[in-house]
Amino acid sequence: MNERPIILGVVGDSAAGKTTLTKGIAQVFGEENVTIICTDDYHRYDRQQRAEMGISALHPDCNYLDIIEQHLDLLRNGQSILKPIYNHSTGAFDPPEYIEPRKYVIVEGLLGYSTKKMRDSYDVKTYLAPPESLRTYWKIKRDTRKRGYNDEQVLDQLKKREPDSEAFIRPQRKWADAVISFYPPIEESNQNDLLLNVRLILRPTIPHPDFTHILNDEANHLSSAIRLGLARDMSKPVDVLEVDGHATAEQVNELERLLCNEVPDLGKFCRLEGNQEMGTVTGTTGETLQSYPLALTQLLIAYHMLKALS
């Protein structure tokens, strides 16, 4: 490679939405331009061994963190790696895979920011933090449909893993440039992934786009669905951008124009240019629908990845 790849980190607890966001970003840039690495592949023990030892996959001692560090360093320098593969269906390991870094590398998983060497490898760091009730719903839905568990087994696993989530996963939030929280509107009693709002905590660790001139007044014409404010997260001052699930295309277009005007290369990925893949979600009956909060989240991450190129 003539230029090193841009590396995005996507960290969060199990079933926090990491894979969904990662696939969406890859779709934005074109899957042929993106290499995806899942740090679950670096587990030290298979499922049976973990059960016998009484250790969870969330514990650092259950993962080859030193090899993740080595592979991140190689990828950042444009070099290929021989990556292990953990099979979530069988709970065992498959043969390793030869991976070449493409223009963009997305590294998603549980412990991606747990060492300084790892953190220094990323150009952009995101952390997914949905409400625990929503994460529980997502985990039950995923693990019963795709991994062969029943509801009781999933809930029992969540209970057993909670100490490790609190000790090792959630503290990584403080290293993220952006904390992403999808959550249901208060008036929605049932879970509906198509109606989720998003709360984006934007830390001053990287320069975020300046939304103030269009979102600087509570009475502005976007405030019914899109708001910008100041808050504190983990005792640090942050900007907070909120986008409601009922936002209209017209409201979202204003933010898209701002982002695309600041980074011209971003324009080809916007819905404004006809890219209807942004923010697409598959409904319960298989239909493809669009979530504007997800679309803006994907676009903001793409903005930062392209800025890192310049």
C-alpha positions as CSV (number, residue, x, y, z in Angstrom):
1,M,0.0,0.0,0.0
2,N,1.2,3.5,-0.8
3,E,-0.7,5.0,2.1
4,R,-1.5,3.5,5.5
5,P,-5.1,2.6,6.1
6,I,-7.5,4.7,8.3
7,I,-8.4,2.6,11.4
8,L,-11.8,3.0,13.1
9,G,-12.5,1.4,16.5
10,V,-16.0,0.2,17.5
11,V,-16.1,-1.0,21.1
12,G,-19.0,-1.9,23.3
13,D,-20.5,-4.7,25.4
14,S,-21.9,-7.9,23.9
15,A,-25.0,-7.2,21.7
16,A,-24.5,-3.4,21.9
17,G,-24.9,-3.0,18.1
18,K,-21.2,-3.1,17.1
19,T,-21.6,-5.5,14.2
20,T,-24.6,-3.6,12.8
21,L,-22.8,-0.3,12.9
22,T,-19.6,-1.8,11.5
23,K,-21.5,-3.4,8.5
24,G,-23.3,-0.1,7.9
25,I,-20.0,1.9,7.8
26,A,-18.5,-0.7,5.4
27,Q,-21.6,-0.4,3.2
28,V,-21.0,3.4,3.1
29,F,-17.4,3.2,1.9
30,G,-18.0,0.1,-0.2
31,E,-17.1,-3.3,1.2
32,E,-14.3,-3.7,-1.3
33,N,-12.5,-0.7,0.4
34,V,-12.9,-2.0,4.0
35,T,-11.2,-4.6,6.1
36,I,-13.2,-5.7,9.2
37,I,-11.4,-7.2,12.2
38,C,-13.4,-8.7,15.1
39,T,-11.4,-8.9,18.3
40,D,-13.6,-11.8,19.5
41,D,-11.3,-13.9,17.2
42,Y,-8.5,-13.3,19.7
43,H,-10.1,-15.3,22.5
44,R,-7.5,-17.4,24.4
45,Y,-10.0,-20.2,25.2
46,D,-12.9,-21.8,23.4
47,R,-16.4,-21.9,24.9
48,Q,-16.0,-25.3,26.6
49,Q,-12.7,-24.2,28.2
50,R,-14.2,-21.0,29.4
51,A,-17.1,-22.8,31.0
52,E,-14.6,-25.3,32.7
53,M,-12.4,-22.4,34.0
54,G,-15.2,-20.2,35.0
55,I,-13.9,-17.2,33.0
56,S,-15.9,-15.0,30.6
57,A,-14.9,-13.8,27.2
58,L,-15.1,-10.2,28.6
59,H,-12.1,-10.7,30.9
60,P,-8.7,-9.5,29.5
61,D,-7.1,-12.8,30.7
62,C,-9.4,-14.6,28.3
63,N,-7.9,-12.8,25.3
64,Y,-4.6,-12.5,23.5
65,L,-4.3,-8.7,23.9
66,D,-0.6,-8.7,23.0
67,I,-1.4,-10.3,19.6
68,I,-4.2,-7.7,19.0
69,E,-1.6,-5.0,19.7
70,Q,0.8,-6.6,17.2
71,H,-1.8,-7.0,14.5
72,L,-3.1,-3.4,14.9
73,D,0.5,-2.2,14.5
74,L,1.0,-4.2,11.4
75,L,-2.3,-3.1,9.9
76,R,-1.6,0.5,10.7
77,N,1.6,0.2,8.7
78,G,-0.2,-1.4,5.7
79,Q,1.0,-4.9,6.4
80,S,-1.0,-8.2,6.3
81,I,-1.8,-10.4,9.2
82,L,-2.7,-14.0,9.8
83,K,-5.8,-13.6,11.9
84,P,-7.3,-16.3,14.2
85,I,-11.1,-17.0,13.8
86,Y,-13.5,-17.7,16.6
87,N,-16.7,-19.4,15.5
88,H,-19.6,-18.1,17.5
89,S,-21.9,-20.9,16.2
90,T,-19.7,-23.8,17.5
91,G,-17.8,-22.0,20.2
92,A,-14.5,-23.3,18.8
93,F,-11.7,-22.0,16.6
94,D,-11.6,-22.3,12.8
95,P,-8.4,-22.1,10.7
96,P,-6.7,-18.7,10.7
97,E,-7.3,-16.3,7.8
98,Y,-4.8,-14.2,5.8
99,I,-6.0,-10.5,6.0
100,E,-4.7,-7.6,3.9
101,P,-5.5,-4.1,5.0
102,R,-7.6,-2.1,2.6
103,K,-8.1,1.7,2.6
104,Y,-10.2,1.6,5.7
105,V,-9.9,-0.9,8.6
106,I,-12.7,-1.3,11.2
107,V,-11.8,-3.1,14.4
108,E,-14.8,-4.0,16.5
109,G,-15.1,-5.9,19.7
110,L,-15.2,-6.0,23.5
111,L,-11.7,-4.9,24.6
112,G,-10.3,-2.8,21.8
113,Y,-9.3,0.1,24.0
114,S,-8.0,-1.8,27.0
115,T,-4.3,-1.0,26.5
116,K,-2.6,2.2,25.5
117,K,-0.9,0.6,22.6
118,M,-4.2,-0.4,21.2
119,R,-5.7,3.0,21.7
120,D,-2.8,4.7,19.9
121,S,-3.5,2.6,16.8
122,Y,-6.9,4.1,16.0
123,D,-7.6,7.3,14.0
124,V,-11.2,7.4,15.3
125,K,-12.6,5.7,18.4
126,T,-16.3,5.1,19.0
127,Y,-18.0,3.4,21.9
128,L,-21.6,2.0,21.8
129,A,-23.6,2.4,25.0
130,P,-27.3,1.6,24.5
131,P,-29.5,1.4,27.7
132,E,-29.1,-2.0,29.4
133,S,-32.7,-2.9,28.8
134,L,-32.3,-2.4,25.1
135,R,-29.0,-4.3,25.0
136,T,-30.6,-7.2,26.9
137,Y,-33.4,-7.3,24.3
138,W,-30.9,-7.3,21.5
139,K,-28.8,-10.0,23.1
140,I,-31.8,-12.3,23.6
141,K,-33.0,-11.7,20.1
142,R,-29.5,-12.4,18.6
143,D,-28.4,-15.3,20.8
144,T,-31.7,-17.2,20.5
145,R,-32.0,-16.8,16.7
146,K,-28.3,-17.2,15.7
147,R,-26.4,-18.9,18.5
148,G,-28.8,-21.6,19.7
149,Y,-29.6,-20.3,23.2
150,N,-32.9,-20.0,24.9
151,D,-34.1,-16.9,26.8
152,E,-33.2,-18.2,30.3
153,Q,-29.6,-19.1,29.2
154,V,-29.1,-15.7,27.8
155,L,-30.3,-13.9,30.9
156,D,-28.2,-16.2,33.1
157,Q,-25.1,-15.4,30.9
158,L,-25.8,-11.7,31.3
159,K,-26.0,-12.0,35.0
160,K,-22.7,-14.0,35.3
161,R,-20.9,-11.5,33.0
162,E,-22.1,-8.4,34.7
163,P,-19.0,-8.1,37.0
164,D,-16.7,-8.2,34.0
165,S,-18.8,-5.8,32.1
166,E,-18.6,-3.3,34.9
167,A,-14.8,-3.9,35.5
168,F,-13.5,-4.2,32.0
169,I,-15.9,-3.1,29.2
170,R,-17.7,0.1,30.4
171,P,-14.5,1.8,31.6
172,Q,-13.3,1.9,28.0
173,R,-16.0,4.5,27.3
174,K,-13.7,7.2,28.6
175,W,-11.3,6.6,25.7
176,A,-13.8,7.1,22.9
177,D,-14.0,10.2,20.7
178,A,-17.7,9.6,20.3
179,V,-20.1,7.7,22.5
180,I,-23.1,6.4,20.6
181,S,-26.4,5.6,22.4
182,F,-29.4,4.4,20.5
183,Y,-32.5,4.4,22.7
184,P,-36.3,4.1,22.4
185,P,-38.5,7.2,22.7
186,I,-40.1,7.5,26.2
187,E,-43.6,7.1,24.7
188,E,-42.7,3.8,23.0
189,S,-43.4,1.0,25.4
190,N,-42.4,-1.7,22.9
191,Q,-39.0,-2.2,21.3
192,N,-38.9,-1.0,17.7
193,D,-35.4,-0.6,16.1
194,L,-36.9,1.6,13.4
195,L,-38.0,4.2,15.9
196,L,-34.9,4.6,18.0
197,N,-33.4,8.0,18.8
198,V,-29.6,8.5,19.0
199,R,-27.6,10.4,21.5
200,L,-24.0,11.2,20.3
201,I,-21.6,12.3,22.9
202,L,-18.8,14.2,21.1
203,R,-15.6,14.5,23.0
204,P,-13.0,17.3,22.2
205,T,-10.3,14.6,21.6
206,I,-10.9,15.1,17.8
207,P,-12.3,18.2,16.0
208,H,-16.0,17.6,15.4
209,P,-18.1,19.5,12.8
210,D,-19.4,22.9,13.9
211,F,-23.2,22.5,14.2
212,T,-23.7,25.6,16.3
213,H,-24.9,28.0,13.6
214,I,-27.8,25.8,12.7
215,L,-28.5,24.3,16.1
216,N,-27.7,27.2,18.4
217,D,-31.2,28.1,19.5
218,E,-33.8,25.9,21.2
219,A,-36.4,27.6,19.0
220,N,-34.7,26.8,15.7
221,H,-36.7,24.9,13.1
222,L,-34.8,21.6,13.6
223,S,-35.2,21.4,17.4
224,S,-38.3,19.3,17.2
225,A,-36.1,16.4,16.1
226,I,-32.4,17.5,16.2
227,R,-30.7,19.2,19.2
228,L,-27.2,20.2,20.2
229,G,-26.3,20.8,23.8
230,L,-23.5,20.8,26.4
231,A,-23.2,18.1,29.1
232,R,-20.6,16.2,31.2
233,D,-19.7,12.6,30.6
234,M,-17.5,10.7,33.1
235,S,-16.9,14.2,34.7
236,K,-15.6,15.6,31.4
237,P,-17.3,18.4,29.4
238,V,-18.8,17.2,26.1
239,D,-21.1,18.3,23.3
240,V,-24.2,16.2,22.8
241,L,-26.0,15.8,19.5
242,E,-29.4,14.1,19.6
243,V,-31.4,13.0,16.6
244,D,-35.0,11.6,17.1
245,G,-36.4,8.7,15.2
246,H,-39.2,10.9,13.8
247,A,-36.8,13.3,12.2
248,T,-37.8,14.2,8.6
249,A,-35.6,13.9,5.5
250,E,-35.7,17.7,5.2
251,Q,-34.3,18.2,8.7
252,V,-31.6,15.6,8.2
253,N,-30.6,17.1,4.9
254,E,-29.4,20.3,6.6
255,L,-26.9,18.4,8.7
256,E,-25.8,16.3,5.7
257,R,-25.1,19.5,3.7
258,L,-23.0,20.9,6.5
259,L,-20.9,17.8,6.7
260,C,-20.5,17.3,3.0
261,N,-19.6,21.0,2.4
262,E,-16.8,20.7,5.0
263,V,-15.4,17.4,3.6
264,P,-16.2,17.4,-0.2
265,D,-15.3,13.7,-0.6
266,L,-18.1,12.9,1.8
267,G,-20.7,14.0,-0.7
268,K,-20.6,10.8,-2.7
269,F,-21.7,8.9,0.4
270,C,-24.7,11.1,1.3
271,R,-28.3,10.5,0.6
272,L,-28.3,13.9,-1.0
273,E,-26.3,12.3,-3.8
274,G,-28.6,9.4,-4.1
275,N,-26.9,7.0,-1.7
276,Q,-30.0,5.3,-0.3
277,E,-27.9,2.7,1.7
278,M,-27.3,5.2,4.5
279,G,-29.2,4.2,7.6
280,T,-31.0,1.3,6.1
281,V,-32.6,-1.2,8.6
282,T,-34.3,-4.5,7.9
283,G,-37.8,-4.7,9.4
284,T,-39.3,-7.7,11.1
285,T,-41.0,-8.8,7.9
286,G,-37.8,-8.4,5.8
287,E,-38.6,-5.0,4.3
288,T,-35.8,-2.4,4.0
289,L,-36.6,0.9,5.9
290,Q,-34.5,3.9,6.7
291,S,-33.5,5.2,10.1
292,Y,-32.3,8.8,10.0
293,P,-30.6,8.7,13.4
294,L,-28.5,5.8,12.1
295,A,-27.8,7.5,8.8
296,L,-26.5,10.6,10.5
297,T,-24.4,8.5,12.9
298,Q,-22.8,6.6,9.9
299,L,-22.2,9.9,8.1
300,L,-20.6,11.5,11.1
301,I,-18.2,8.6,11.5
302,A,-17.4,8.6,7.8
303,Y,-16.8,12.4,8.1
304,H,-14.1,11.7,10.8
305,M,-12.5,8.9,8.9
306,L,-12.2,11.1,5.8
307,K,-10.8,13.9,7.9
308,A,-8.2,11.6,9.2
309,L,-7.1,11.0,5.6
310,S,-6.3,14.7,5.1
